[in-house]
Amino acid sequence: MTLSPPQRLFFVQEQVIGPAIINFVLNGLIAWLVFRAQAQVPLWGDQSIVADVTSTLFILPLLTCLITTPLVQRAVATGKLAPVSWKLDEHVLLRRLPKGVFARAALLGGITALALSPVVIATLLLLNVHTLPVVTFAVSKGLFCSVVAVAVTPLAALYALAQASTLQTQEV
């Protein structure tokens, strides 16, 4: 269950580097726009670091899966990305994910939020963070979202690639 060199290049360029850059810019900008009227972003509260990060940990993987799936499927359908030779149900992790894109996206978002929110909150508490200047928060959020995107996007894309490959094999 390996990827060919062109498939690996596709994943590195379009499922790692691209999402990292896009998420850094987009999420940093969103954080700045949301909090720009404040001098500091508090750790707790309705408009806070914790509220923003925990919601982002659900929304980012959800949207990533919803966006990545059709893009990868289109890349396979147009020949930009070669299908894989192995089947989706042969992969130990991917076969456990829902077949429907919305259910899979929600599950990835839920797992990511449940797994990482306590880690992020504990880290902030251990670092004794009570507030952050808006620019610091925006840059930090952009970097954080880049890391989350690098962790989640390839998984969503790999599932989409295996699913598209299976569909293409069935059509032939």
C-alpha positions as CSV (number, residue, x, y, z in Angstrom):
1,M,0.0,0.0,0.0
2,T,2.5,2.5,-1.2
3,L,2.3,5.6,-3.4
4,S,4.4,6.0,-6.6
5,P,6.9,8.9,-6.8
6,P,4.4,11.1,-8.8
7,Q,1.7,10.4,-6.3
8,R,4.0,11.2,-3.4
9,L,5.0,14.5,-5.2
10,F,1.3,15.3,-5.6
11,F,0.7,14.7,-1.9
12,V,3.7,16.8,-0.8
13,Q,2.9,19.7,-3.1
14,E,-0.9,19.7,-3.0
15,Q,-1.8,18.0,0.3
16,V,1.0,19.2,2.6
17,I,2.7,22.4,1.4
18,G,-0.3,24.0,-0.3
19,P,-2.7,23.4,2.7
20,A,0.0,24.5,5.2
21,I,0.4,27.9,3.4
22,I,-3.3,28.4,2.7
23,N,-4.2,27.6,6.4
24,F,-1.4,29.8,7.7
25,V,-2.6,32.8,5.7
26,L,-6.4,32.2,5.9
27,N,-6.6,31.3,9.6
28,G,-4.2,34.0,10.6
29,L,-6.2,36.6,8.7
30,I,-9.5,35.3,10.2
31,A,-8.1,35.5,13.7
32,W,-6.9,39.0,13.1
33,L,-10.2,40.1,11.6
34,V,-12.2,38.5,14.5
35,F,-10.1,40.0,17.3
36,R,-8.6,43.2,15.7
37,A,-10.8,45.4,17.9
38,Q,-9.3,44.0,21.1
39,A,-5.8,44.8,22.4
40,Q,-5.5,41.3,23.9
41,V,-7.2,38.0,23.3
42,P,-8.1,36.4,26.6
43,L,-7.6,32.6,27.3
44,W,-11.2,32.1,28.4
45,G,-14.6,33.5,27.4
46,D,-16.9,33.7,24.4
47,Q,-14.3,35.4,22.2
48,S,-11.2,33.8,23.5
49,I,-8.2,31.7,22.6
50,V,-9.8,28.5,23.9
51,A,-13.1,29.1,22.2
52,D,-11.4,29.9,18.9
53,V,-8.9,27.0,19.0
54,T,-11.5,24.4,20.0
55,S,-13.9,25.4,17.3
56,T,-11.1,25.5,14.8
57,L,-10.0,22.0,15.7
58,F,-13.5,20.8,14.6
59,I,-14.1,23.1,11.6
60,L,-10.7,22.9,10.0
61,P,-10.7,19.0,9.5
62,L,-14.3,19.1,8.5
63,L,-13.8,21.7,5.8
64,T,-10.5,20.1,4.8
65,C,-12.2,16.8,4.1
66,L,-15.1,18.4,2.3
67,I,-12.7,20.4,0.0
68,T,-10.0,17.8,-0.5
69,T,-12.2,14.9,-1.4
70,P,-13.7,16.3,-4.6
71,L,-10.3,17.9,-5.6
72,V,-8.5,14.5,-5.3
73,Q,-11.3,12.7,-7.0
74,R,-11.2,15.2,-9.9
75,A,-7.4,14.8,-10.1
76,V,-7.9,11.0,-10.5
77,A,-10.8,11.4,-13.0
78,T,-8.8,13.8,-15.2
79,G,-5.6,11.7,-15.1
80,K,-3.6,14.3,-13.1
81,L,-3.2,11.7,-10.3
82,A,-2.9,8.0,-11.0
83,P,-5.1,5.7,-9.1
84,V,-3.7,3.4,-6.4
85,S,-3.5,-0.4,-6.9
86,W,-4.7,-1.3,-3.4
87,K,-8.3,-1.3,-2.2
88,L,-9.7,1.0,0.4
89,D,-10.8,-1.9,2.6
90,E,-7.2,-3.2,2.7
91,H,-5.9,-0.1,4.6
92,V,-6.0,-0.6,8.3
93,L,-7.0,2.9,9.2
94,L,-8.9,4.1,6.1
95,R,-11.3,1.2,6.1
96,R,-12.6,2.3,9.5
97,L,-13.7,5.7,8.2
98,P,-17.3,6.3,6.9
99,K,-17.8,6.1,3.2
100,G,-19.9,9.2,3.0
101,V,-17.9,12.4,2.8
102,F,-20.0,14.4,5.2
103,A,-19.9,11.6,7.9
104,R,-16.2,11.2,7.3
105,A,-15.6,15.0,7.6
106,A,-17.6,15.3,10.8
107,L,-15.8,12.3,12.3
108,L,-12.4,13.7,11.4
109,G,-13.4,17.1,12.9
110,G,-14.8,15.4,16.1
111,I,-11.8,13.2,16.6
112,T,-9.4,16.1,16.0
113,A,-11.2,18.4,18.4
114,L,-11.6,15.8,21.1
115,A,-8.0,14.6,20.8
116,L,-6.2,18.0,20.5
117,S,-8.3,20.5,22.5
118,P,-7.2,19.1,25.9
119,V,-3.6,19.1,24.7
120,V,-3.8,22.7,23.5
121,I,-5.6,23.9,26.6
122,A,-3.1,22.1,28.9
123,T,-0.2,23.5,27.0
124,L,-1.5,27.0,27.3
125,L,-2.1,26.6,31.0
126,L,1.4,25.1,31.5
127,L,2.9,28.0,29.7
128,N,0.9,30.3,31.9
129,V,-0.8,32.1,29.0
130,H,-3.7,34.3,30.2
131,T,-3.9,36.6,27.2
132,L,-2.1,37.2,23.9
133,P,-1.7,40.3,21.8
134,V,-3.9,40.1,18.7
135,V,-1.0,39.9,16.3
136,T,0.7,37.2,18.3
137,F,-2.5,35.2,18.5
138,A,-3.1,35.6,14.7
139,V,0.4,34.5,13.8
140,S,0.2,31.6,16.4
141,K,-3.2,30.5,15.1
142,G,-1.9,30.6,11.5
143,L,1.1,28.4,12.5
144,F,-1.1,26.1,14.6
145,C,-3.6,25.7,11.7
146,S,-0.8,24.9,9.3
147,V,0.3,22.0,11.6
148,V,-3.2,20.7,11.9
149,A,-3.7,20.9,8.1
150,V,-0.5,19.0,7.5
151,A,-1.7,16.3,9.9
152,V,-5.3,16.0,8.6
153,T,-5.2,16.9,4.8
154,P,-3.1,13.9,3.7
155,L,-5.4,11.5,5.5
156,A,-8.5,13.0,3.9
157,A,-6.7,13.0,0.5
158,L,-5.5,9.4,0.9
159,Y,-9.0,8.2,1.6
160,A,-10.3,10.2,-1.5
161,L,-7.6,8.7,-3.6
162,A,-8.3,5.2,-2.6
163,Q,-12.1,5.7,-3.0
164,A,-11.6,7.3,-6.4
165,S,-9.3,4.5,-7.5
166,T,-11.9,1.9,-6.5
167,L,-14.6,3.7,-8.4
168,Q,-12.4,4.0,-11.5
169,T,-11.5,0.3,-11.3
170,Q,-15.2,-0.6,-11.1
171,E,-16.0,1.5,-14.2
172,V,-13.3,-0.2,-16.3
